[in-house]
């Protein structure tokens, strides 16, 4: 890979010389003309843009960390708002309601095992199943 100086990286990327110099901190260089420092272009650009280089330096820049934190906070806020608006119910509560209703239906069926299904039994089963949305709405 070609070697680039800080000035060449500055012109190539449009970033300020101070930003380029700060980004190159800790990166190995070769001495260049007029006491300049020449950096491997692939590693320098990777470090300048916060991308993992071949040398394994995948450090995240402060800007990228801030961006990722903002995205995570946004997702957390969206989730909390869904819970507050009642659009999302706690899974444990939903499971408990369904488990209770299905246990009641199973109990009714087991109590009438070997007997013909009566209209009253069918009505009781359907009533139990119809109550599930009402119980969920109370959450």
C-alpha positions as CSV (number, residue, x, y, z in Angstrom):
1,X,0.0,0.0,0.0
2,X,1.2,3.5,-0.7
3,X,2.5,5.7,2.1
4,X,0.7,9.0,2.8
5,X,1.7,12.0,4.9
6,X,-0.6,13.8,7.3
7,X,-0.9,16.6,4.7
8,X,-1.9,14.2,1.9
9,X,-4.5,12.5,4.2
10,X,-5.8,16.0,5.0
11,X,-6.2,16.8,1.3
12,X,-7.6,13.4,0.4
13,X,-10.3,13.2,3.2
14,X,-11.1,16.9,3.7
15,X,-10.6,16.5,7.4
16,X,-8.6,19.1,9.3
17,X,-4.9,18.5,9.8
18,X,-5.5,18.5,13.6
19,X,-8.1,15.8,13.2
20,X,-5.9,13.7,11.0
21,X,-2.9,14.1,13.4
22,X,-5.1,13.1,16.4
23,X,-6.4,10.1,14.5
24,X,-2.9,8.9,13.6
25,X,-1.9,8.7,17.3
26,X,-0.6,5.3,18.1
27,X,-0.2,4.2,14.4
28,X,3.2,3.1,13.2
29,X,4.9,5.4,10.7
30,X,8.0,5.6,8.6
31,X,10.1,8.7,8.6
32,X,9.6,10.9,5.5
33,X,11.1,13.9,3.9
34,X,11.4,17.1,6.0
35,X,10.8,15.2,9.2
36,X,7.4,14.1,8.0
37,X,5.7,10.9,9.0
38,X,4.4,8.5,6.4
39,X,1.6,6.2,7.2
40,X,0.3,3.1,5.4
41,X,-2.7,4.4,3.5
42,X,-5.0,1.5,4.2
43,X,-4.4,1.5,8.0
44,X,-4.4,5.3,8.1
45,X,-7.7,5.6,6.3
46,X,-9.2,2.8,8.4
47,X,-8.2,4.5,11.6
48,X,-9.3,7.9,10.4
49,X,-12.8,6.6,9.6
50,X,-13.0,4.3,12.6
51,X,-13.0,1.0,10.7
52,X,-11.1,-2.0,11.8
53,X,-7.8,-2.2,10.0
54,X,-5.7,-5.3,9.1
55,X,-3.6,-4.9,12.2
56,X,-6.7,-5.6,14.3
57,X,-7.2,-2.1,15.6
58,X,-11.0,-1.9,15.5
59,X,-11.3,0.9,18.0
60,X,-14.5,2.8,17.8
61,X,-14.3,6.6,17.6
62,X,-16.1,8.8,20.0
63,X,-18.5,9.9,17.2
64,X,-19.4,6.3,16.3
65,X,-19.8,5.4,20.0
66,X,-22.1,8.4,20.4
67,X,-24.1,7.4,17.3
68,X,-24.5,3.8,18.5
69,X,-25.6,5.0,22.0
70,X,-28.1,7.4,20.4
71,X,-29.6,4.5,18.4
72,X,-29.8,2.3,21.5
73,X,-31.5,5.0,23.6
74,X,-34.0,5.6,20.8
75,X,-34.9,1.9,20.8
76,X,-35.2,1.9,24.5
77,X,-37.5,5.0,24.5
78,X,-39.6,3.5,21.7
79,X,-40.0,0.3,23.8
80,X,-40.9,2.2,27.0
81,X,-43.5,4.3,25.1
82,X,-45.1,1.1,23.7
83,X,-45.4,-0.2,27.3
84,X,-46.8,3.1,28.5
85,X,-49.4,3.3,25.7
86,X,-50.4,-0.2,26.4
87,X,-49.3,-1.5,23.0
88,X,-47.0,-4.0,24.6
89,X,-47.8,-6.3,27.5
90,X,-45.4,-8.1,29.8
91,X,-44.9,-11.6,28.3
92,X,-45.2,-13.2,31.7
93,X,-48.6,-11.7,32.3
94,X,-49.9,-12.7,28.9
95,X,-48.6,-16.3,29.4
96,X,-50.3,-16.5,32.8
97,X,-53.6,-15.4,31.4
98,X,-53.4,-17.9,28.5
99,X,-52.3,-20.7,30.8
100,X,-55.1,-20.0,33.2
101,X,-57.8,-20.0,30.5
102,X,-56.5,-23.1,28.8
103,X,-56.2,-24.9,32.2
104,X,-59.9,-24.0,32.8
105,X,-60.9,-25.3,29.4
106,X,-58.9,-28.5,29.9
107,X,-60.5,-28.9,33.4
108,X,-64.0,-28.6,31.9
109,X,-63.2,-31.1,29.2
110,X,-61.7,-33.6,31.6
111,X,-64.7,-33.3,34.0
112,X,-67.0,-34.3,31.1
113,X,-64.8,-37.1,29.7
114,X,-66.9,-39.8,28.2
115,X,-70.0,-37.7,28.4
116,X,-71.7,-36.0,25.5
117,X,-71.0,-32.4,24.9
118,X,-73.9,-30.4,26.2
119,X,-74.8,-26.9,25.0
120,X,-74.0,-25.6,28.5
121,X,-70.5,-27.1,28.4
122,X,-69.8,-25.7,25.0
123,X,-71.1,-22.3,26.1
124,X,-68.8,-22.4,29.2
125,X,-65.8,-23.3,27.1
126,X,-66.4,-20.5,24.6
127,X,-67.1,-18.0,27.5
128,X,-63.7,-18.9,29.0
129,X,-62.0,-18.4,25.7
130,X,-63.8,-15.1,25.0
131,X,-62.7,-13.7,28.3
132,X,-59.0,-13.8,27.3
133,X,-59.0,-10.5,25.3
134,X,-60.9,-8.8,28.2
135,X,-58.3,-10.0,30.7
136,X,-55.5,-8.8,28.4
137,X,-57.1,-5.4,28.0
138,X,-56.9,-4.9,31.7
139,X,-53.2,-5.1,31.5
